[in-house]
């Protein structure tokens, strides 16, 4: 009897322990992602547990690895351009502030909006992402690590990162890229803007996972 | 759309289509022909002028963006009969051949020297990327260095 009583006590302790652990996990998950869970209104907890963050990550990466994004996140000191991401013609340079050099600033040609007469694209604060934010040649996982690391993402918190990716006019230009010098529309990312924005928020709400 | 900006120091007011390029406003509306049309795609640099001191390809610059700003063209470089150091250097080095693209090069050079008073060849290669079909690049390089020299001498004289 004494031995049986001890087993029951241990079972009760085990159950209590498990409850505390699950409650703790639930609390931490809510704390970390509650803000984004509000915004990602299509998600519930079961979806998060079922790898919804991974799905959102994959969708997000379809955009981040597209040339509309990569062209301004090059690993070298030259911007890229075009659907084939060739080095920018005319020896255009990154420059010390990522906006070109003395007499050849980005804004020498690129204004705050597309110019569909000349075929020169434009958006506010046109320029390159700093070199530490380079994505060119990186895997999806490496890009994920770069955008989450404050050292390589412009010292942005997750919330600031989400805002940058979903509200910055230069980022969103990717879905309004205008026409090229040949008069033909530039290619847009393979995911619709609204889907991308939802995916970024869902990914953040799921704790910003970087799946293998 | 009514637009006002200062052109070579003089306030100008005009009623034009806001999307018209600054190049055509300056050439056809304001009748200053020194700024040239080359490619119309901001590629060759023949249309380069200064907006608030920055080199801009005016063929791809909607006039509405110039509102309230200071626009400088090749006609505004000299001080009456006194040539700007860049113009003086261009004359000394006999740079032009056909001359069509030269105003754009000279305006870009002014912007370069404003940031780099003593530019290296590398600075010149990276900043002055306009296109000259006569191939006067080597004379332009000499002229840019000469302009830097003239400006430096002038500054020393002014500091005496």
Interface residues (C-beta under 8 A of the other chain):
Chain A: X89 X90 X91 X92 X93 X101 X102 X103 X104 X105 X107 X108 X109 X111 X112 X115 X117 X118 X119 X120 X181
Chain B: X19 X21 X40 X41 X42 X43 X48 X54 X55 X56 X57 X59 X60 X61 X62 X65 X108 X109 X111 X112 X114 X115 X116 X119 X123 X125 X126 X127 X128 X129
